[in-house]
C-alpha cells in the first residue's frame, strides 16, 4: 500500500540518519560544536534495527528511495557492513540506496561501496576554495571532498549531486564557480537556501533567495527549466549547450511542501515528519522494536502518525524559536 497523508501526499522516500556525529563543524549545521551529541552507542539504531525499519517501509509502503544521512554517515563505525545488508535487501525489493556525505572519509572505499549496493552519492561541498571551505567547516579538507567526487565519477556512479548551502557574504561569490565546475560533467550542483535551526545562530543577513541565485547564474548562462519530472524538492535546470545541471532548493523563499514525499528517521530511531517539525511529533521506532512490537504493529503506528504531518512547515519567524531543532540530530 502507499503511505498517503491527509493532504494527499504520497510518501516513498526515507532519509535515515545513522549517526548524529560529524567530522566537520559547518556553520549552518553545527557551528563551534554547539550541538552536544545525543546518541551514545547504546542509543543509536543498530544495523539490524535499521535493516528492519527499511524492510517495513519498503515492504509495507512501497518506498523507492532510502538515503543514509547523518551527521556524517561514513563516520559510523563499520557502515560498510550496513550498506552490504541493505544492498542484499535490494535483491528482493527494488529501491534506490544512496547516501549524503562530505566525502572526506571515502578514500579508497567507493568501488567497494558500489559493489555492496550503493547506487548514488550526494556530496556536501560549500566552497571550492581552501580558505572559505575552512571558514565554513572548521577544517582544511576541500581537497579530500573534491578527490572523493572525482573517484565517484571514475568508479562509474551516475547522477552525482553536489549540495551547496549558499550564504550571502560567505560563499555566494562562488555560485558561478560551481556552475563552471559541473557544466561539462554529468553532475548536478544543488544550491540550497540557508535555513534556520536552533543551534546555528541564524543570521538573516546571510540569506540569499532562489531568485537571486538564478539571476546570478543567468548573468552568464542560459538556464532551461526541466519540467518533466516527478515530485521533487528542487527547481531543476539544464545549462544550455552544456552537460551539467543546476538545481535550487528554496526551502525558505518558495517552499515545496505541497510536493513533499519524504520522511526522516533520526539516528536514535525517532520518526520525523518534517525537517522543521517540533519534537512532539516523533514516533520512537527503536522503542517499539525493543518492546517486541511486530512489523505490522509498527506499520500501523506509522500510518496513524503520517496524518499529523502539517500541510507546510512553519514561517521563518516561528522556526527561529523552535527548540532542539538541530539539523545534525534530525539528519538533514
N, C-alpha and C positions, 0 to 999 in steps of 0.2 A: 504494500500500500504506500501511497505518497503521504508525506508529512506536510500537512497544509494548516496554516494558522487561520484565525478568524478574519484576516484581511485578504484571504485567498492567495497567499504567497506559498509557493511550493518550495520546500527546503530539501536540498540534495547535496549540500557542501558542508563538510565538517572540518573545522580548524581545531586541531588537537595539540595543546601545549604539552611538551614532555619535560620541561623544566622551567622554573622562573629565574634561573641563573643565566648570566651572560658574561662573556669575557670583554665586552665593551661597555661604556657608560654614556650612551648617546644623550645629548642634551634635551631631546624631545621625548625621551623614554625614561631614562634613569640617571639624571644628571648628578654627578658627585656621589654616586651610590646612595641617593636619597631614599630608595626603597630598600627596606630590610627584608631579605628573603624569608618568605613564609614557610616554604616547603623543605622540611628535612627529608632525609632519605625515606623515613617511615611514612611521611605524609604524601610523597609522590605516588602517582599511579604506578603500579608495577607493569612490566611489559605484558604479563598475562592479562591484567585488568584492561590495559589499552587494547590488546587484541580482542578481548570480549566485547568492549564498547564498540569497536569498529564493526565487529560482526553484527551487533544489534542494529546499528544504523544502516549497514549495507543490506542485511537480510530482511529486516522488517520495513525499512523506509526507502529502499532503492537509492541510497546515496551514491553519487557518481564520482565525488571528489573527496579525498582525505588529504589534508595538508598538515604536516608536522611543523609546529612553531615553538617559540619559547617566549622569553629568554632566547638563548641561542641553542637550538636543538642539538647541535653536534657537540655541545658541552656536556650533554648527558652521557654518562659512562655506558659503554657497550651499546650505543644506539644502533650500531650496525646490525646487532642481533635482532633488535626490534624491526628494523626495515626488512630483514630477511623473513621474519614471522609474518609481517603484513604482506610482503611480496608473495609468500606462499598462499595467502588467502585469495589473492587475485586469480589464482588458477581455477577457483570455483565461482567467484562472483567478480565480474569485471568492474573495476573502478580505477581512477587515476590516483596514484600515490606520489605526492610531491612534498617539498619542504621549503621553508623560507630561512635563509641563513646569511650571516655576514661573510661567510666563505673563508674566514681566517684559520679555521681548524680542518680544512678539507684537503690539505696537501697529501697527494698520493692515494686518496680514498675514492675518488669519483667513479672510476671504472668499476670498482668492486660494488659500490652502492647501486649502480645501474644494473649490474648482474644480479643483485639481490632483489630488484623490483622497483627501484626508484625511477619514476617517469620524468619528473621535472624538478628544476630548481629555480627559485626566485632569489636574487641576491640583493641584500640591503647595501646600498652604496650611495652616500650622500655628497661625496666630493671626489673629484679626480686629482685633487691637489693635496700633497702630503700635509702641509700646514693646516689647511682647512679641515681635512679629514681628522687630524689630531685634535683640533679645536672642538669638533662636533662629537667625536667618540672618546676622547681622552687617550688615544693610543695612535702610534705611528705604524699603521698596518695596512695602508691603502694598497701597497704592492701585493700583499697576500690575497686581498679580495679580488684584485684585477687578475692575478695569476690563476685564481680558482675559476674565475669567469672563463678565461681562455682554455683552461683544462676541461671545463664542462663542454665547451664548444668542440674542442678537439676529440672528446670522447663520444661525440655524436648526439648529445642532448639537444632536443628541439624545443622551440618556443621558450627560450631563456628570457627571463624578465629581470630588469633592474628596478628596484624600488628606491626612489629618491624623495625624501621629505624636503620640501623647498621652504626655506626661511629667508625672509627679506633681510638684507644686510649681512647675511651669513654665507649663503651659497647660491642665492638667486642669480649672481653674475655668471654661474656655470651652466645655466639652462641650455644655452646654445652649444656649449662644450659637450654636454651629454647627448644632444641630438647628433652632433658630429661623430661622437663615439659609436653610435649604433646605426647610423644611416646606411652603411654598406654591409651590415651584418644581419643575419636572421635573428634579431633580438628586438625586444621592446623595452623602452625606458618608460617607467610609470612615475610621473610627477605627482606626489601626494601632498595635499594641503596639510599644513601644520595644525595639529589638533590639541585641545586642552585635556590634560589629565591631572589628577590631584597631586602628583608629585613632580611635575615637570616645570613648575614655576612659569606657567604660560604667559607670554608677553604678546599681546595683540599687535604691537608694532612690528613684530616679525612675520605677521601673516601676509601671505600673497595668494590671491584667489586664482581659480582656474582660468577665468577670463584674462587676467593679467599674464599668466603663464603662456596661454595660447597666443596672445598678442605679441609677446616677445619672440616666440618661435616663428610666427607669421612675418616678422620683420626680415627673415632670411629665407624661409622655406614655405612652400605651398603645402598645406595640410588638407587631406581629403578624408572626410569622416567615414568610418566603417560602420555601416548601419545594419548589415545582415548578420546579426549575432543574437545569441540568447541572453537571458538575464545576466547582467554584469554590473559591477560596481564602478566601472570606469567609462569615460568618454574616450573612444579609440579612433586613431587616425593613422593613415599611411602617409609617408612623405613622398610627394610626387617625384617620380624619376629615381627613387631610391628603394632599397630593400627593407630597411629598418622601419619600425613602427613607434608611434608615440601614444601614450595614454595619460589621462589626467584623472585622479581620484579626488573628487570635490566633496569630501565629507562635510565640510562646513558651509561653503558658499552655495552649493546646489546638491543637497543630499540625495542619495539614491535608495532611500528606504523602501520605496514602492517596489523595487526590483530585488530586494534582499532575499537571498536564497541560502544563507549561511547560519550555522550555529557554532558555538565555541565551547570547548571543554578545557578548563584550567588544568594545570599540572597536578593539582590535588584532587581532581575528579569532579569539579563543580560544572554544571551546565550553565552557560551564559547565553542569553537570548540575543544580546546585542553588545557590541564593544563598549557602548555607553550606558549599559544598564546599571541601575543601583544594585547593591549586593543582595537585596532581599528577593531577587527573582531567581536565586540559584537553587538548583536541584543537585543534591550530593549523590552522584552515581557511585563513587567509591564506597560510601557508607552502605548503599543498597547492596552492592556486591558482597561486602564483608558481612552484612546481615543475612545473607543467604537468599536474597530475592532471585526469582527466576528471570530469564531473559524476557519472557512475556510480561511479567510484572514491571520490569524496568521500562520496557517499551510502552506499556500503558501509561506509566507515570510521565514519560516524555511527551506522549500525545496530549495529556492533560496540561503539561507545562507550556506547550507551544502556544496555547490560547492566551497566555499572559504577555506575549510579545506585543509591544506597542506598535502603533502604525508608523511612528517615526521617532527618532531619538530627540532628546531634549535640546533646547536652544543653547547657544554658547554661554549665555548668562547662567543658565541652570547647570551646565556642565562644569563650570568653574567652581561650583560649590559642592560638587559630589565628593564624598569622602571615600577613601580606599578604592578609588577607581584608577588603578595603575596598569598601564599597558603591559608592563613586563610580567605582572602577576596574572593578568587575564589571558595573555597570549594573543598578541596583535595579529 
